[in-house]
Amino acid sequence: MGRELYDRFPAAKAVFEEADAALGFSLTDLIFHGPEETLRLTEHTQPAILTVSTAAARVLAERWARSRLCRRWQPATRLGSTRRTSPPGP
């Protein structure tokens, strides 16, 4: 899960390194080498899914920013954001 991203894209590798530092253990090693039983524990599965998803998003964002299409098109929605889209009410 996420190994090709990690191997091919520096931005993805940086996300895995950030996760390892934040968690205080090598989530990267657990994701790539197991043991699978440990990875299946919720306290490891949730950060693993977030890490791989964030790595993919960063790679896509980086590649999008470099593309010529970026100048003409912008994403219509953002998923997973807690940013408010309207001013807070009274």
Buried (B, 14 or more C-beta within 10 A) or exposed (E): EBEEBBEEBEBBBEBBBEBBEEBEEBBBEBBBEEEEEEBEEEEBEEBBEBBBBBBBBBBEEBEEEEEEEEEEEEEEEEEEEEEEEEEEEE
